[in-house]
């Protein structure tokens, strides 16, 4: 459904997007991730025909974004980070305007507006002026304009930015529902959102593609050590020193303080893949006079993967959690 081949965008001496290639299958939700200024929004703008690529190609439903831009636009809905709303219009009037801009059959416009209003939960605010709506409802109106005409492809750039937890949950559920009948590219900084919604992820850094796979597959590929998470009460320096003496232990990272007062600290112990060090860890903790409150296997999270692949923080330097 979406084919990107060697896509590049340069602004003078600045290369914003550098030779990236990926595909998105029909009915797939793809998480599109990267640090600020990594090239995410520039890529989406090329895919949605807002700006032309410097080189490379991109096709939506078989149509080239440069040579067949009108056909591409007919087949996609785009919600940019800042929803393109006319705040002085009523919701229903705005959606009617969008339907006319998208050249929807006049005999189908009313039915199409009713469909998007229902799908995005806008019935209660249909007659209200957009400027009087909450941020959550404005995002819903932005989604409704993207859905107008029932496009095959949806591109959503930070759709939950600025929303409260309840609104995020509602928009997240809506995106999951949309994924059942559309191909979706979701660009966001909220990593748990990606884990819950997306089938695969793309990570770009400094304009280059650094990962394209499912979270599960990336976890397997990037796991270089066996990891055990423990909660230990006691002096952190003494705990770390005791654990480093255990045969097979390669590194110990103090992850965080435990949530409960007096409950100790949380560590991730990295050991050789061919060593089961759990018994020796327990023995070292007890021998050192510390309190072992909890122990369980630890696997890389999407946040770990993101930091490792975008060279942010100590995790990237050692290729594991810090």
FIROMAR-49108 format. One record per atom (N, C-alpha, C): z, y, x. Coordinates in steps of 0.02 Angstrom, whole numbers, plus 32768, in hexadecimal, padded with zeros to 4 digits. Layout:
residues N
ZYX/...
This chain:
residues 322
80007FC38029/800080008000/8000803F802B/802980408061/802980788090/801A805C80D6/7FE7807880F7/7FD380638139/7FD1809F8168/7FFA809D819B/7FFE80D381CB/7FEA80B7820F/7FB880D6822E/7F9E80BD826E/7F9A80F682A1/7FC480F282D4/7FC28121830D/7FC6816A82F6/7FEE817882C5/7FF381BB82A9/801681EA82DA/7FF8822382E6/801282548316/800A829A82FA/803D82C48306/8039830A82F3/80548335832B/802983648343/803D83918379/803A83D98360/806B84018378/806B8449836D/806A846983B2/802F847983CB/802A8493840F/8040845E8441/8073846E8469/808D843F849A/80C28410847D/80D6841C843F/810983F3841F/80E983B983F9/80FD837C8409/80E5834283E3/811D832D83B3/8113833D8373/8147832F8341/814782E6832C/810C82C88328/810582818317/80D58263834A/80EA822C8369/80C6821383A3/80B081CB839A/807381C18381/8053817F8381/807C814A835C/808E8157831E/80B5812682F8/808780FD82CA/809980BE82C1/807380908296/80A48065826E/8098805E822E/80BF80308205/809B802681C2/80AF7FF3819E/80947FE5815C/80CC7FDC812A/80BF7FED80EB/80EE7FE280B5/80C97FBB807F/80E67F83806B/80C67F58803A/80D37F727FF3/80A97F5C7FC5/80B17F6F7F7F/80F57F577F65/811A7F837F43/815A7F707F26/81947F717F58/81887F897F95/81BD7F897FC8/81DF7FCD7FCB/82207FCD7FD9/8245800C7FE6/8252800E8031/823680408052/823C8047809B/826A808180AB/829F807580D1/82CA80AA80E9/82AB80CB8126/82A7810D8125/82878133815B/82BD815D817D/82D2814981B9/830D816581D9/82FC8185821C/832881B38230/832281D28271/8351820D8275/8363822382B2/838D825E82BA/8369829D82A0/838C82D4829C/836C8313828C/8336832282BF/82FE833C82A7/82C5834F82D1/82A3831282F1/82AC82D782D4/828C829B82EF/8243829682DA/823082B982A5/81EB82B6828D/81E482978248/821C828B8226/8219826A81E4/81F4829481B1/820982D281A9/81EB82FD8176/81A2830C8187/8193831581C7/814D832081DB/812282E481C8/813C82A881D2/8117826B81BF/810B82698174/813F8278814D/813782778104/810582AC80ED/810582E5810E/80D6831A80FB/808E8305810A/808482DF8140/804182C5814D/802D82918119/805C82648109/804C823080D9/803F824B8093/805C82858084/805382A38041/801D82D98041/7FF982DE8078/7FBF830B807D/7FD183558081/800F83658091/802383AB8098/800883C880DA/8007839F810E/7FEC83B5814E/7FC0837C816A/7F8C838D8190/7F60835981AC/7F7D833E81ED/7F6F82FF81FC/7F8482E4823D/7F5883008275/7F73830282B1/7F4B831582EB/7F1D82DB82FE/7F37829E82F9/7F0E82638306/7F2E822882E2/7F0A81F082E0/7F2281B682BC/7F0E81B88273/7F1F8184824F/7F0D81808208/7F48816981DE/7F45817A819F/7F768162816E/7F518158812C/7F5F8120810B/7F3F811280CB/7F7381018097/7F68811B805B/7F92810C8021/7F6680E97FEE/7F7780AC7FDD/7F5080857FAD/7F0780817FC1/7EFB80808003/7EB68079801C/7E9280BA8027/7EB080F38016/7E908135801D/7EAD815B8058/7E8281778081/7E97819B80BC/7EB581DF80A9/7EEE81F180C8/7F10822F80B6/7EE9826D80CA/7EBA826680F8/7E9182A0810D/7E4F82A180E7/7E2C826980E6/7DE9826880C7/7DEB8263807B/7E2082458060/7E24823A8017/7E6682557FFC/7E7882928010/7EBA82AC7FFF/7EC582B27FB3/7E9282C27F8E/7E9B82C97F45/7EAB82867F26/7E8982507F3D/7E98820E7F22/7EDE81F77F36/7EF382097F73/7F3681F87F89/7F6A821A7F5C/7F60825A7F4F/7F9182807F27/7F9782667EE0/7F61824A7EC7/7F63822D7E84/7F9081F07E81/7F9B81D17EBA/7FBF81917EBC/800581957ED8/801D81D17EE6/806181D67F01/8088820E7EE1/80CA82047EE1/80F982387ECB/812582497F06/813282897F10/815682A07F4B/819182CC7F36/81CC82B97F4D/820782E47F44/821D82FC7F89/820C833A7F9B/822283547FDD/826D83607FDC/828883708017/82D08379801D/82E983AF7FEE/82C283E47FE6/82D384197FB7/82A384137F7C/82BC83FC7F43/829283ED7F09/826A842B7EF4/822984227EE7/81FE845A7ED5/8206846E7E8C/823C84917E7D/824C84A27E37/824384ED7E2B/822E84FD7DEE/822D85437DD7/826C854D7DAE/829D856F7DCB/82E085717DAE/82E485977D6C/82B385C27D5F/82B685E87D21/829485C47CE6/827A85887CF2/825A85617CBD/828B852F7C9F/827E851C7C61/82A484E67C42/828984A37C5B/82B484717C5B/82A184307C77/826184167C57/825E84167C15/822483FC7BF2/81E584237C02/81EB84667C05/81B084907C15/819984847C5C/81C8847B7C89/81B6846E7CCF/8190842C7CD5/81A883F87CB4/818683B87CB8/814283BA7C96/813C83E37C61/80FA83ED7C42/80CB840F7C73/80E484407C98/80BD84627CCB/80A584307D01/80D484067D17/80C383D47D4A/808D83A47D30/809383907CF2/806183627CD5/801C83817CD4/801A83C37CC9/7FD883E67CC8/7FBD83EC7D0F/7FE983FB7D3F/7FD384007D85/7FB883BD7D9C/7FD783867D86/7FC083437D99/7F86832A7D6E/7F6F83557D41/7F3383477D18/7F3C83077CEF/7F7682FF7CD2/7F8282C57CA6/7F5E82D17C64/7F41829D7C49/7F1C82A17C0A/7F4682C67BD6/7F2A82FB7BB7/7F4F83227B85/7F6E82F87B4E/7F4C82C17B3B/7F6682967B06/7FA1826C7B1D/7FAA82677B60/7FE0823E7B7B/801A82677B97/801382A97B99/804582D27BBA/808A82CC7B9A/808C82D27B58/80CC82CF7B35/80EF828D7B41/80C982577B3E/80E582147B49/80FD820D7B91/80D782287BC1/80EA82237C07/8129824C7C16/812E82877BF9/816A82AF7C02/81A7828B7BE5/819E826E7BAA/81D682487B8B/81EB820E7BB8/81BB81EE7BD8/81CA81B47C03/81F381CA7C3F/81DD81FF7C61/820182157C9D/824682327C8C/824A82557C53/828A82707C3D/82BC82377C31/82A482037C10/82CF81C97C03/82E281A57C42/82B181997C6E/82BC81737CAB/82ED81977CDA/82EB81D97CDB/831681FF7D09/835582197CE7/836282057CAA/83A082187C88/83A582627C7A/836F82807C60/836D82C97C56/836D82DD7C0C/837782AE7BDF/837482BD7B98/83A482F57B84/83E182F37B9F/841483237B8C/8406836A7BA4/83DC83707BD8/83D083B37BF5/838783C87BEE/836183A67BC6/831983B37BC1/830983FB7BAE/833284197B84/8324845D7B6D/834984927B95/836D847E7BCA/839384AE7BF1/836A84CC7C2A/837C85097C3D/835B852B7C76/8373850A7CB6/834584FD7CE3/835484D57D1F/838B84F67D49/838C85387D4C/83BE855A7D76/8406854D7D5E/840F85387D1F/8452852B7D05/846984E37D12/843D84BA7D2F/844E84747D39/847684697D79/849C84327D7B/84BF841E7DB7/848D84067DEC/84A483FF7E2A/847983E67E60/845E83A17E4F/848983777E32/847383337E20/843B83337DEE/8440835D7DBA/840B83607D88/83CC837F7DA4/83D383AF7DD2/839683CB7DF0/837183967E19/8398836B7E3C/837883357E60/835483067E30/837282FA7DF6/835182D07DC4/831082F07DAB/831183317DA2/82D483547D8E/829F834E7DC5/82B583547E04/8286834A7E3C/826983047E3C/829282D37E2F/8279828E7E2B/824882867DF1/825882A77DB9/822C82A37D7E/81E782BE7D8D/81E382F67DB2/81A183117DC3/817C82E27DF1/81A182C07E1F/818082907E4C/816682547E25/818982417DF0/817682067DC8/814082157D95/813282557D89/810182667D56/80BD82487D66/80A182247D36/806182027D41/806A81BB7D59/80A881A47D61/80B881607D77/8091814D7DB6/809C81727DEE/807781637E2C/808B81217E4A/805D81047E71/806B80C47E91/809D80CB7ECA/809D81057EEA/80C681107F26/80F4814B7F1C/813481447F30/8164817A7F2E/817E81877F74/818181C87F87/819E81DB7FC7/81D6820C7FB9/821381F87FCC/824F821D7FBC/827182337FFC/827782748006/829482908043/82DA82AB8034/830D8288804B/8353829A8041/836382A77FF7/835782767FCB/836082827F83/83A8828B7F6D/83D982787F97/841F827E7F82/844682B47FA9/842182DE7FCE/844283137FF4/846883427FC6/84A8834F7FD7/84CF837F7FB1/84EE83657F70/84E583257F62/84FF830A7F23/854682EF7F2D/856D82ED7EF7/85B082D07EFB/85AA82847EF6/85DF825E7F05/85DB82157F06/85C081F67EC6/85D382107E8C/85B981F57E4D/856E82017E46/8558823D7E58/8511824D7E53/84E882237E84/850482187EC1/84E281EE7EF2/84D981A77ED5/850D818D7EB7/850A814A7E9A/84D481477E64/84D0817A7E3A/849F817B7E03/8457817E7E1E/844C81AA7E50/840981B07E6D/83F681717E92/842781527EB4/841B81147ED9/840580DD7EA9/842780D77E71/841480A47E3F/83CE80B17E24/83BE80F17E1B/837C81027E01/834680EF7E34/835380FC7E74/832180EB7EA7/8317809F7EAA/834E80787EA6/8348802F7EA5/831E80187E69/832880387E31/830080277DF5/82B780397E00/82AA80727E1F/826580877E2C/824280577E5B/8268803A7E89/824B800B7EB9/822F7FCC7E99/82437FBF7E5B/82287F837E39/81DF7F8C7E26/81C97FCA7E1E/81847FD57E08/815C80037E35/817A801A7E6B/815780497E98/816380367EE1/8137804E7F0C/8143804B7F54/8167808B7F67/819F80857F8A/81CA80BF7F97/81D780C77FE1/81CF81047FFB/81E98117803D/822481468031/825E8133804B/829B81598042/82B381738085/82B281B5808D/82CC81D480CA/831181F080BB/834381DB80E2/838781F180D5/83B281EA8114/83E982108116/841A8209814B/845681DF8135/845781CB80F7/848F81A480DD/8481815A80E8/849A81408120/848780FD8135/849F80C58105/84DB80C980E9/84ED809580B8/84BE8091807D/84A180CA806B/847080CD8036/843380A28047/841D80A88085/83E38081809C/83F28036809A/842E802480B2/84417FDD80B2/84417FBF806D/84547FE7803B/84597FCD7FF7/84177FCD7FD2/83E97FF87FE5/83AC80027FBE/836E7FE37FDE/83677FEA8020/83267FDF8041/831B7F978057/82DC7F828053/82C87F40806B/82C07F3E80B6/82A37F7380D2/829A7F7A811A/82A87FC2812E/82AF7FCE816F/82B980128187/8289802181C0/8276806181C3/8253807D81FD/828280AF821C/828B80AC825E/82B280DF8281/8284810182B3/8281814382B0/825B816982E1/828A81968307/827A81A28346/82A381CB8372/827581F383A0/827E823483A0/8254826183C9/820A825483BB/81FB8249837B/81B682418366/819981FB836E/81BE81CE838D/81A4818A839A/81C88157836E/81A38124835A/81C180ED8333/81E780BF8362/822880B48352/8251808A837D/8268804A835A/825E80458319/8271800882F5/824C800382B3/82397FC682A1/821A7FB88261/822B7F71824E/825D7F678223/82727F24820F/82A97F2A81DB/82C27EF181C5/82FC7EF18199/833B7EFC81C3/83707F1181A3/83AF7F1B81C6/83C87ED981E4/83C07EA381BE/83D67E6181D6/83B27E4D8215/836F7E568216/83497E428251/835A7E6E828E/83627EAF8282/83747EDC82B9/83B87ECA82D5/83E77EB782AA/84297EA382C1/84247E6782F0/83FC7E3582DC/83F47DFA8307/83D47E0C834A/83A27E388348/837E7E4A8385/83AA7E7283B6/83D77E9B839B/83FD7EC883C5/84427EAE83D8/84567E7583BC/84977E5983CC/84937E368410/84B17E538442/84B07E388486/84F07E148498/85247E1F8470/85657E01847E/85827DE5843E/85B37DBA8445/85DB7DA5840C/86107DDA8400/86197DF083C2/86487E2783B5/867F7E118386/86BC7E248396/86F67E14836E/871D7E548361/872C7E628322/87537E9D8312/879B7E898307/87C97EAF8326/88107E9F8320/88377EDF830F/886E7ED682EC/889D7F0C82DE/88DE7EFB8302/88F07F258332/892B7F17835C/89597F53835D/899A7F468355/89CC7F7A835A/89E87F7B83A1/89E57FB683BF/89FE7FBD8403/89D97FF38429/89EF7FFF8466/89CF8033848F/89868021849C/8957804C8489/8910803C8490/88FC802B84D8/891680518509/89058042854E/891B7FFD8563/89587FEA854F/89717FA78560/894B7F70853D/89387F7C84FE/89117F4B84D8/88CE7F3F84F9/88AB7F75850A/88697F6F8529/886E7F4A856C/889F7F5B8594/88A87F3A85D5/88B57EEF85CD/88DF7EDE859C/88EF7E978590/88B17E70857A/888A7E8E854F/884E7E6C8535/88197E64856A/88147E938597/87E17E9085CB/87EF7E5885FD/882C7E3F85FE/883E7E09862C/88287DC58611/88157DC285D1/88027D8285B3/87BE7D6C85CD/87B97D2D85E3/877A7D1485FE/87447D1685C8/870A7D2F85DA/86D27D3385AB/86CC7D768589/87017DA0858B/86FE7DE2856C/86D87E11859A/86A67E34857E/867C7E6185A5/86917EAA859D/86A87EBD8562/86BC7F028556/86E97F058519/87117F398514/873C7F4584DB/87347F8E84C6/87227F988487/871A7FDC846D/874F7FEA8438/877380218441/87A18037840D/8777805983D7/8776803B839C/874980528368/8767808B833F/87A580828327/87C380B482FC/880D80A482F4/883280D282D7/887680C482C3/887580A18280/88A380738275/88A780528235/88BC808481FF/88AA807681C0/88B680A5818A/890080AF817B/8929807A8181/896F807E8170/8999809681AB/89C980C2819D/89F480DB81D2/8A1B80A181F1/8A1B809D8233/8A4080698256/8A1C80268257/89DE8024823F/89BA7FE4823B/89947FD4827B/8993800182AB/89727FF182EA/892E801182F0/89067FF4831D/88C4800E832C/88907FD68325/88527FEB831A/881C7FBA8312/87F17FBB8351/87E17F7F836A/87B97F7783A6/87807F468398/87497F4F83BC/87137F1D83BC/87107F008402/87187EBD8406/87187E9A8445/86D37E79844E/86B27E898485/86707E6D8494/86797E3484C6/865E7DFB84B6/86657DC284E3/86227D9E84EA/861F7D71851A/85E17D4B8525/85D17D2184E8/858F7D1A84DB/857A7CF584A0/858E7CAC84A2/85987C9084DE/85A97C4984E4/85F57C3E84E8/861C7C7284DB/86647C6D84DE/86827C7B8499/86B07C508483/86D87C5F8448/871D7C748462/87297CB68461/87657CD18482/879D7CE18451/87977CCD8413/87C87CE383E1/880F7CCB83F1/88167C8C8403/88597C738413/88767C97844F/884D7CA38482/88657CC584BE/88767D0E84AF/88507D2D8481/88607D72846D/88A57D74844D/88B07D46841E/88F17D4483FC/892A7D38842E/891E7D0B845D/89517CFB848E/89617D3784BB/892C7D5C84CE/89367D9684F9/895C7DCE84D5/894D7DD78495/896F7E0A846E/89B97DFA8467/89C87DBC8455/8A0E7DA7844C/8A347DAA848E/8A157D9184C3/8A357D918505/8A457DD8851C/8A1A7E07850A/8A257E4C851E/8A597E7084F4/8A737E4D84C1/8AA67E6B8496/8A8B7E988460/8A4C7E908452/8A2C7EBA841E/8A2A7E9383DC/8A1D7EB883A5/8A197E998363/89D27E8F834C/89BE7E4F8343/897B7E40832B/897C7E3E82DF/895D7E6E82BF/895D7E738276/89207E548256/88E87E538279/88AA7E3B825A/88777E2A8290/884C7DF88282/88167DE682AF/87DD7DC98285/87A07DE08291/87667DC3826E/87267DD38294/86F07DAD828A/86B17DBC82AB/86977E018298/86737E1F82C5/86587E6382B9/860D7E6182C6/85E67E7F8299/859D7E8282A3/85877ECB82A1/854E7ED982BE/85357F1D82C1/85277F37827B/853A7F75826F/85297F978230/84E97FBF823B/84CE7FDA8205/84928004820B/84A280428235/84DF805B8230/84F280948259/84F1808282A3/850A804682B4/8507802F82FA/84BE802D8312/8494800F82E9/844D800782FB/842D804B8305/843A807982D6/841D80BC82DA/843180DF831A/847180DC832B/848980FE8368/846C80DE83A7/8466809C83A7/844B807A83E1/8402808C83EE/83DB809183B8/8393809B83BE/837F80E483C4/83AC811183B3/839B815883B8/83C0817A83F2/83DF8151841D/83FF816A845A/8434819F844B/845D81928418/849281C18407/84D581A08414/84FA81BB8442/853F81A4844D/85438169847D/85818155848D/858E811F84BE/856F80DD84A9/856880D18467/854D80908451/85088084846E/84E180BA8473/849E80B2848D/849E80A184D7/84CE80BD84FB/84CF80B38544/84DC806B8557/850580498530/851680048541/84F27FD28515/84CF7FEB84E0/84AC7FBD84B4/84DB7F988486/85167FB68476/85447F978448/85737FCC842D/859E7FB683FE/85CA7FE483DB/85FD8003840A/860A804583FF/863F80668424/866F808783F3/
